[in-house]
Amino acid sequence: MKIDPLAEVNYRRKLSLEYLKKAEKFLGTGDYKESVEASQLSVENAAKAVVALRRIPSWTHDPSDELLEVACELPANYRGYAEKLAYLAHELAPEHGVTTYGKPTEGLTPWEIYDEVKAREALCKAKKANELMELILKDLASSQNT
């Protein structure tokens, strides 16, 4: 089976944008755990969309190392954006496990951990990640197969 790299880029971009919409919706309804979870997935997929410019992303919730490797292959004017996106992906990656399992050693469920402040912080990072992704993909995705 041959995988179309541009299709993977577009797929990951769509996932990122849809999760961003979900994060905003959940924040508005007071579902803070769900908002953080969707924000993390948005950032993860934004990073994977950029990784997909050069290779198929792995099945990890922290694609920051892959993105940093790919950043070296990007034109110089995009590397800083990719590095910032990698930082955000690394920063939010641990939330995947916490939004799923909470903090068992402390006896805290995910719903007991997240509040509006934490959800807004995660959403802000997701918005920034999507801005960075769009800046990188704007020109590079169209030249992917050249």
Beta strands, then each sheet from edge to edge (+ up, - down):
end
